[in-house]
Amino acid sequence: MSAVKGTPDLAWDQRLWNTDAVANRWTAEGSDAGLRLDKFLAASGRLGSRSKAADAIDRGKVFVNEAEVGTDAAGRLLEAGDVVRVWMDRPGSGRAIRPRRRHEGDLVIAYEDAALLVVDKPAGLLAVPLGRDAERGSLTDLVASHLRSHGKRAPQVVHRIDRDTSGLVVFAKDGPALARLKKQFVERSPDRIYLAVVHGHPSPEEGHWRDRLRWDHETLAQRVATPRDPRAVEAQSRYRVVESLRDAALVEIRLVTGKRNQIRVQAALRGHPLVGEQMYTTLPLEDRIRFPRQALHAWRLAFEHPVTGKRIECTAPLPEDMEKLIARLRTRRS
């Protein structure tokens, strides 16, 4: 990233600029002198409409004489000889796709550009291949297949979510993007918001969970750490009850830190294990609400684009199984 927050990495941007990614290039003729930039771009054979021209300017896709124009440049008057370029696939210029998501085979794409890819992972699929489960396939395999079909290199995962957790996962398309994105996650700057259905009703309905945990390599689970344990790590989350249900609640959880199984263990430590939880729960079987997985969904993700510094915001709607679970618990409540 540039030293100035919100500005692009110009050196990396320039490498992409010099490729064929920037195909739309026009030179203003004498008859174009004094014409507004948006009107010039709206002409037939260019972008074709004022709305498309305004959108391209607003999203940082338009350059005049090799310099990016500002969002207020629609009324800029051109001079003869001005070179206008539109970078349609500029990294970070795309908008987070919310209601109209792309489906490519088994892959659901929430956002994609030349630098990165955000995918909505279904429950039951590993985020990355594991040695002991290599034959089961993973989200990484699906993303790799998608990129190969477009002549791209193998993906590099930025962060992970559990196999039985659904929702958003970020992949980088090259090393520089990976390093910049990982740095953001290490610094805890992205917004990572989950939706969960938990047993019982957390009280108060809004608050802050703070624990010290350690990863047990023998049981492959998080454990509460003693005060002097050198292996301990801090785990913090903020939660808010969205809806009270029969014997359960729909809760929004914002990660402050991002430790393995963090939400699952922190909810259980408060006496509110996730519905469907198998590892972090002491509830008797007869008191558990039946659900085939932990009811946890990575719902919203926001971060700075690794090239442009612009904020990328993605959401993934609740999957059908959680929607049905919530509907069932609403019916039981009434």
C-alpha positions as CSV (number, residue, x, y, z in Angstrom):
1,M,0.0,0.0,0.0
2,S,1.0,3.6,-0.4
3,A,2.1,5.4,2.7
4,V,-1.0,7.6,2.4
5,K,-4.1,5.7,3.4
6,G,-6.7,5.4,0.6
7,T,-4.2,6.0,-2.3
8,P,-3.2,3.4,-4.8
9,D,0.1,1.6,-5.0
10,L,1.2,3.5,-8.1
11,A,4.1,1.3,-9.0
12,W,2.0,-1.9,-9.1
13,D,-0.9,0.0,-10.8
14,Q,1.5,1.1,-13.5
15,R,2.6,-2.4,-14.3
16,L,-1.0,-3.3,-14.9
17,W,-1.6,-0.1,-16.8
18,N,1.1,-1.0,-19.3
19,T,-0.7,-4.3,-20.2
20,D,-3.6,-4.7,-22.6
21,A,-6.0,-4.3,-19.6
22,V,-6.5,-0.6,-20.8
23,A,-8.0,-1.1,-24.2
24,N,-10.2,2.0,-24.5
25,R,-8.2,4.9,-25.6
26,W,-9.3,8.0,-27.6
27,T,-7.7,11.3,-28.6
28,A,-9.8,14.4,-28.6
29,E,-9.9,16.0,-32.1
30,G,-10.2,19.7,-32.8
31,S,-14.0,19.4,-33.0
32,D,-14.0,18.0,-29.5
33,A,-12.3,21.0,-28.0
34,G,-14.4,22.5,-25.2
35,L,-16.6,19.3,-24.9
36,R,-17.3,18.0,-21.4
37,L,-15.5,14.8,-20.5
38,D,-18.7,12.9,-19.7
39,K,-20.3,13.9,-22.9
40,F,-17.2,12.9,-24.9
41,L,-17.2,9.5,-23.2
42,A,-21.0,9.1,-23.7
43,A,-20.6,9.2,-27.5
44,S,-21.5,6.2,-29.6
45,G,-18.4,4.0,-30.1
46,R,-17.1,5.0,-26.7
47,L,-19.1,4.2,-23.5
48,G,-22.5,5.0,-25.2
49,S,-24.3,6.9,-22.4
50,R,-23.8,9.7,-19.8
51,S,-24.7,7.3,-17.0
52,K,-22.0,4.9,-18.0
53,A,-19.5,7.7,-18.3
54,A,-20.4,9.1,-14.9
55,D,-20.1,5.7,-13.3
56,A,-16.6,5.1,-14.9
57,I,-15.4,8.5,-13.6
58,D,-16.8,7.9,-10.1
59,R,-15.2,4.5,-9.9
60,G,-11.7,5.7,-10.8
61,K,-11.6,4.2,-14.3
62,V,-11.0,7.3,-16.3
63,F,-7.6,8.9,-17.1
64,V,-6.8,12.1,-19.1
65,N,-3.3,12.4,-20.4
66,E,-2.2,9.4,-18.2
67,A,-3.5,11.0,-15.0
68,E,-6.6,9.7,-13.1
69,V,-9.4,12.2,-13.0
70,G,-11.3,13.0,-9.8
71,T,-14.9,12.1,-9.2
72,D,-15.9,15.8,-9.9
73,A,-14.3,15.7,-13.4
74,A,-17.5,15.0,-15.4
75,G,-17.7,18.6,-16.4
76,R,-14.0,19.0,-17.3
77,L,-13.6,20.6,-20.8
78,L,-11.3,18.8,-23.1
79,E,-8.6,20.3,-25.3
80,A,-7.6,19.1,-28.8
81,G,-5.0,16.4,-28.4
82,D,-6.1,15.2,-24.9
83,V,-5.8,11.5,-24.6
84,V,-8.7,9.9,-22.7
85,R,-8.4,6.3,-21.5
86,V,-10.9,4.1,-19.7
87,W,-9.5,1.2,-17.6
88,M,-12.6,-1.0,-17.4
89,D,-11.1,-3.8,-15.3
90,R,-9.0,-1.6,-13.1
91,P,-8.4,-3.5,-9.8
92,G,-10.7,-2.1,-7.1
93,S,-13.0,-0.3,-9.5
94,G,-15.6,-3.0,-9.2
95,R,-18.4,-2.7,-6.8
96,A,-19.2,-5.3,-4.2
97,I,-21.9,-7.5,-5.6
98,R,-24.8,-7.8,-3.3
99,P,-28.2,-8.8,-4.8
100,R,-26.8,-10.1,-8.1
101,R,-24.1,-12.5,-7.4
102,R,-22.3,-14.6,-10.0
103,H,-22.5,-18.3,-10.1
104,E,-19.8,-20.2,-12.0
105,G,-20.5,-23.9,-11.6
106,D,-20.3,-24.6,-7.9
107,L,-18.6,-21.3,-7.2
108,V,-20.5,-18.3,-5.9
109,I,-18.5,-15.1,-6.5
110,A,-19.3,-12.1,-4.4
111,Y,-16.6,-9.8,-5.8
112,E,-13.8,-10.2,-8.4
113,D,-11.3,-8.0,-10.2
114,A,-7.7,-8.3,-11.5
115,A,-6.2,-8.4,-8.0
116,L,-8.5,-10.5,-5.8
117,L,-11.6,-12.7,-5.5
118,V,-14.2,-12.9,-2.7
119,V,-16.2,-16.2,-2.6
120,D,-19.2,-17.3,-0.7
121,K,-18.2,-20.7,0.7
122,P,-20.9,-23.3,1.3
123,A,-20.9,-25.2,4.6
124,G,-19.2,-28.6,4.5
125,L,-16.4,-27.5,2.1
126,L,-12.9,-27.0,3.3
127,A,-11.5,-23.6,2.6
128,V,-8.1,-25.0,1.8
129,P,-7.0,-28.7,1.1
130,L,-5.7,-30.6,4.1
131,G,-3.4,-33.5,3.9
132,R,-5.7,-35.9,5.7
133,D,-8.7,-34.8,3.6
134,A,-6.9,-34.0,0.3
135,E,-9.3,-36.1,-1.7
136,R,-12.4,-34.3,-0.4
137,G,-11.8,-31.2,-2.4
138,S,-11.8,-27.6,-1.2
139,L,-12.9,-24.1,-2.0
140,T,-9.3,-23.4,-3.1
141,D,-9.7,-26.2,-5.7
142,L,-12.9,-24.6,-7.1
143,V,-11.2,-21.1,-7.3
144,A,-8.1,-22.6,-9.0
145,S,-10.4,-24.2,-11.6
146,H,-12.2,-20.9,-12.2
147,L,-8.9,-19.0,-12.6
148,R,-7.4,-21.6,-14.9
149,S,-10.5,-21.3,-17.2
150,H,-9.7,-17.6,-17.5
151,G,-5.9,-18.1,-18.1
152,K,-5.0,-17.1,-14.5
153,R,-2.6,-18.5,-12.0
154,A,-3.5,-20.5,-8.9
155,P,-5.2,-18.6,-6.1
156,Q,-3.7,-17.7,-2.7
157,V,-6.0,-17.7,0.2
158,V,-5.9,-14.7,2.5
159,H,-7.8,-16.1,5.5
160,R,-9.9,-19.2,6.4
161,I,-13.1,-20.1,7.9
162,D,-14.1,-23.6,9.3
163,R,-15.3,-26.3,7.1
164,D,-18.8,-26.3,8.5
165,T,-19.1,-22.5,8.6
166,S,-20.5,-20.8,5.5
167,G,-19.7,-17.4,4.1
168,L,-17.1,-15.1,2.7
169,V,-13.5,-16.0,2.0
170,V,-10.9,-13.8,0.2
171,F,-8.3,-15.0,-2.3
172,A,-5.5,-13.0,-3.8
173,K,-4.4,-13.4,-7.4
174,D,-0.7,-12.6,-7.0
175,G,1.9,-12.1,-4.3
176,P,1.8,-8.4,-3.9
177,A,-2.0,-8.5,-3.3
178,L,-1.6,-11.4,-0.9
179,A,1.0,-9.6,1.2
180,R,-1.1,-6.4,1.4
181,L,-4.3,-8.2,2.3
182,K,-2.7,-10.4,4.9
183,K,-1.1,-7.4,6.5
184,Q,-4.6,-5.9,7.0
185,F,-5.8,-9.1,8.7
186,V,-2.8,-9.2,10.9
187,E,-3.5,-5.6,11.9
188,R,-7.2,-6.4,12.5
189,S,-8.4,-3.6,10.2
190,P,-11.0,-5.5,8.1
191,D,-14.6,-5.7,9.3
192,R,-15.5,-9.3,9.7
193,I,-19.1,-9.8,10.8
194,Y,-20.8,-13.2,11.3
195,L,-24.3,-14.3,12.0
196,A,-24.9,-17.1,14.4
197,V,-27.8,-18.9,16.0
198,V,-27.0,-19.7,19.7
199,H,-28.7,-21.6,22.4
200,G,-30.4,-19.4,24.9
201,H,-30.6,-15.6,25.1
202,P,-27.3,-13.7,25.7
203,S,-27.6,-11.0,28.4
204,P,-27.0,-8.2,28.1
205,E,-28.2,-8.2,24.5
206,E,-25.1,-6.3,23.3
207,G,-21.5,-6.6,24.6
208,H,-17.9,-7.5,24.4
209,W,-16.3,-11.0,24.8
210,R,-12.7,-11.1,25.8
211,D,-10.8,-14.3,26.6
212,R,-7.3,-15.7,26.6
213,L,-7.1,-19.0,24.7
214,R,-4.5,-21.5,23.6
215,W,-4.7,-24.0,20.7
216,D,-4.4,-27.6,21.9
217,H,-2.6,-29.5,19.1
218,E,-3.5,-32.9,20.5
219,T,-7.3,-32.3,20.5
220,L,-7.3,-29.7,17.7
221,A,-9.4,-27.3,19.8
222,Q,-9.2,-24.0,21.6
223,R,-8.8,-24.1,25.4
224,V,-9.0,-21.4,28.1
225,A,-5.5,-20.4,28.9
226,T,-4.1,-19.9,32.4
227,P,-2.8,-16.4,33.2
228,R,0.8,-17.4,32.9
229,D,0.5,-19.6,29.8
230,P,3.1,-18.4,27.3
231,R,1.0,-19.9,24.5
232,A,-2.0,-17.8,25.3
233,V,-3.5,-15.5,22.7
234,E,-6.1,-12.8,23.2
235,A,-9.5,-13.3,21.6
236,Q,-12.0,-10.5,21.4
237,S,-15.4,-10.2,19.8
238,R,-18.3,-7.8,19.9
239,Y,-21.8,-9.2,19.8
240,R,-25.4,-8.0,19.4
241,V,-28.6,-10.0,19.6
242,V,-30.5,-9.4,16.3
243,E,-33.6,-11.5,17.2
244,S,-34.8,-13.6,20.1
245,L,-36.2,-17.0,19.1
246,R,-37.6,-20.0,21.0
247,D,-34.8,-21.2,23.3
248,A,-32.3,-19.5,21.0
249,A,-31.2,-16.2,19.5
250,L,-29.9,-14.9,16.2
251,V,-26.7,-13.0,17.0
252,E,-24.4,-10.7,15.0
253,I,-20.8,-11.1,16.0
254,R,-18.0,-8.8,14.9
255,L,-14.5,-10.2,15.2
256,V,-11.9,-7.9,16.8
257,T,-9.3,-10.6,16.7
258,G,-9.5,-13.6,14.4
259,K,-8.5,-16.9,16.1
260,R,-9.3,-20.4,15.0
261,N,-12.8,-21.4,16.2
262,Q,-13.0,-18.1,18.1
263,I,-16.7,-17.4,17.9
264,R,-17.6,-21.0,18.6
265,V,-15.6,-21.2,21.8
266,Q,-16.4,-17.7,23.1
267,A,-20.2,-18.3,22.7
268,A,-19.9,-21.6,24.5
269,L,-17.9,-20.1,27.4
270,R,-20.9,-17.8,28.1
271,G,-23.3,-20.7,28.2
272,H,-24.6,-20.0,24.7
273,P,-23.0,-22.6,22.4
274,L,-23.9,-22.4,18.7
275,V,-26.9,-24.5,17.6
276,G,-25.4,-27.5,15.9
277,E,-22.1,-27.2,17.8
278,Q,-20.4,-30.6,18.5
279,M,-17.1,-29.7,20.0
280,Y,-17.6,-26.6,22.2
281,T,-20.7,-27.6,24.2
282,T,-21.6,-29.4,27.4
283,L,-25.4,-29.2,26.8
284,P,-27.1,-32.6,27.2
285,L,-28.2,-34.1,23.9
286,E,-31.9,-33.8,24.8
287,D,-31.5,-30.0,25.3
288,R,-29.8,-29.3,22.0
289,I,-31.6,-27.9,19.1
290,R,-31.1,-30.2,16.1
291,F,-29.0,-28.8,13.3
292,P,-26.4,-30.7,11.2
293,R,-23.6,-28.1,11.6
294,Q,-22.6,-25.2,13.7
295,A,-25.1,-22.4,12.8
296,L,-22.4,-19.8,11.8
297,H,-22.2,-17.7,8.7
298,A,-19.5,-15.2,7.6
299,W,-22.0,-12.6,6.6
300,R,-20.1,-9.3,5.9
301,L,-16.5,-8.5,5.0
302,A,-15.0,-5.0,4.4
303,F,-11.4,-4.1,3.7
304,E,-9.2,-1.8,1.7
305,H,-8.3,-2.8,-1.8
306,P,-4.6,-3.9,-2.0
307,V,-3.9,-1.7,-5.0
308,T,-6.3,1.3,-5.0
309,G,-6.9,1.6,-1.3
310,K,-10.6,1.9,-1.9
311,R,-13.0,0.2,0.5
312,I,-14.4,-3.1,-0.7
313,E,-17.6,-4.2,1.0
314,C,-19.2,-7.7,0.4
315,T,-22.1,-9.5,2.0
316,A,-23.3,-13.0,1.7
317,P,-27.0,-13.8,2.4
318,L,-27.8,-16.5,4.9
319,P,-27.7,-19.9,3.4
320,E,-31.0,-21.8,3.0
321,D,-30.3,-24.2,5.9
322,M,-29.9,-21.3,8.4
323,E,-32.9,-19.5,7.0
324,K,-35.0,-22.7,7.6
325,L,-33.6,-23.1,11.1
326,I,-34.5,-19.5,12.0
327,A,-38.0,-19.9,10.6
328,R,-38.5,-23.1,12.5
329,L,-37.5,-21.4,15.8
330,R,-39.7,-18.5,15.1
331,T,-42.7,-20.9,14.7
332,R,-41.8,-22.6,17.9
333,R,-41.7,-19.3,19.7
334,S,-45.2,-18.2,18.6
